[in-house]
Amino acid sequence: MASLISIAGLVLMTLGYLEARPQPITIWSPPSWAWLITVYFSLVSLILIAAAYVPRNAIKLKLKDPMLVGVIVWAICHLTTIGSLAGIILFGSFLLWGVLDLVSCRARRSTLPPIKKKPLS
């Protein structure tokens, strides 16, 4: 059931974004070099998201929530290169969700009793 809701949300986001494309409301024009930021930092965000699924790695040990950090980096990258209102709303909402979820995870983790850490091997 959750998968169907996720697919429906993705379809609605895509349709809404495509509907806003014919007459975009431009808020700002990104500089010409901004695409370089998106290209390289999107690679960093993909590495962070992949690190969330690799068991017992140094990135996960250091960041605790590499997927959320990857989503935050990805959203910031796209906000630097997309100046339309639809893009700002879409990627800004991903950024807001990522930051709020990261704060929530850190707050919940701080209330848990400490666990004994095993060394990486």
C-alpha positions as semicolon CSV with decimal commas, in nm:
position;residue;x (nm);y (nm);z (nm)
1;M;0,000;0,000;0,000
2;A;0,282;0,241;0,084
3;S;0,439;0,174;-0,255
4;L;0,118;0,268;-0,434
5;I;0,096;0,592;-0,236
6;S;0,460;0,670;-0,320
7;I;0,399;0,605;-0,690
8;A;0,087;0,822;-0,683
9;G;0,284;1,102;-0,515
10;L;0,560;1,077;-0,775
11;V;0,306;1,088;-1,059
12;L;0,132;1,392;-0,906
13;M;0,466;1,574;-0,858
14;T;0,567;1,500;-1,217
15;L;0,233;1,610;-1,362
16;G;0,232;1,929;-1,156
17;Y;0,587;2,015;-1,257
18;L;0,514;1,945;-1,626
19;E;0,200;2,156;-1,608
20;A;0,401;2,452;-1,477
21;R;0,668;2,425;-1,751
22;P;0,489;2,585;-2,051
23;Q;0,463;2,927;-1,880
24;P;0,735;2,924;-1,615
25;I;0,744;3,202;-1,361
26;T;1,111;3,293;-1,345
27;I;1,225;3,413;-1,005
28;W;1,594;3,440;-1,083
29;S;1,841;3,348;-1,354
30;P;2,115;3,114;-1,238
31;P;2,474;3,197;-1,333
32;S;2,625;3,002;-1,621
33;W;2,869;2,816;-1,393
34;A;2,594;2,688;-1,161
35;W;2,546;2,370;-1,363
36;L;2,899;2,263;-1,262
37;I;2,792;2,273;-0,898
38;T;2,491;2,057;-0,978
39;V;2,690;1,802;-1,177
40;Y;2,960;1,745;-0,917
41;F;2,752;1,774;-0,604
42;S;2,484;1,548;-0,752
43;L;2,756;1,286;-0,776
44;V;2,835;1,346;-0,409
45;S;2,467;1,314;-0,320
46;L;2,439;0,984;-0,511
47;I;2,739;0,849;-0,321
48;L;2,579;0,954;0,008
49;I;2,247;0,791;-0,083
50;A;2,426;0,470;-0,186
51;A;2,621;0,474;0,141
52;A;2,291;0,447;0,328
53;Y;2,245;0,097;0,185
54;V;2,599;-0,033;0,231
55;P;2,627;-0,198;0,572
56;R;2,890;-0,077;0,819
57;N;3,074;0,183;0,614
58;A;3,274;0,487;0,723
59;I;3,031;0,737;0,569
60;K;2,736;0,594;0,759
61;L;2,942;0,576;1,077
62;K;3,039;0,944;1,049
63;L;2,713;1,098;0,924
64;K;2,462;0,857;1,083
65;D;2,200;0,955;0,818
66;P;2,378;0,968;0,480
67;M;2,056;0,942;0,280
68;L;1,908;1,253;0,436
69;V;2,234;1,443;0,390
70;G;2,237;1,325;0,026
71;V;1,881;1,451;-0,030
72;I;1,973;1,786;0,126
73;V;2,282;1,821;-0,096
74;W;2,079;1,716;-0,403
75;A;1,806;1,972;-0,329
76;I;2,057;2,254;-0,274
77;C;2,229;2,165;-0,603
78;H;1,908;2,192;-0,796
79;L;1,803;2,511;-0,622
80;T;2,123;2,675;-0,749
81;T;2,045;2,590;-1,112
82;I;1,666;2,617;-1,133
83;G;1,523;2,965;-1,101
84;S;1,158;2,895;-1,181
85;L;0,889;2,913;-0,917
86;A;0,788;2,548;-0,976
87;G;1,148;2,430;-0,935
88;I;1,198;2,637;-0,621
89;I;0,879;2,496;-0,468
90;L;0,966;2,137;-0,567
91;F;1,329;2,130;-0,459
92;G;1,272;2,368;-0,169
93;S;1,015;2,127;-0,030
94;F;1,264;1,840;-0,060
95;L;1,522;2,055;0,119
96;L;1,277;2,146;0,394
97;W;1,171;1,782;0,436
98;G;1,533;1,667;0,449
99;V;1,636;1,924;0,709
100;L;1,331;1,862;0,929
101;D;1,373;1,485;0,906
102;L;1,745;1,510;0,987
103;V;1,673;1,726;1,292
104;S;1,403;1,482;1,400
105;C;1,632;1,179;1,360
106;R;1,911;1,348;1,555
107;A;1,670;1,446;1,835
108;R;1,531;1,093;1,860
109;R;1,879;0,944;1,855
110;S;1,994;1,170;2,139
111;T;1,723;1,032;2,369
112;L;1,828;0,669;2,316
113;P;2,070;0,502;2,555
114;P;2,423;0,471;2,413
115;I;2,512;0,143;2,242
116;K;2,846;-0,030;2,229
117;K;3,005;0,029;1,887
118;K;3,177;-0,251;1,703
119;P;3,495;-0,171;1,509
120;L;3,479;-0,166;1,129
121;S;3,628;-0,475;0,971
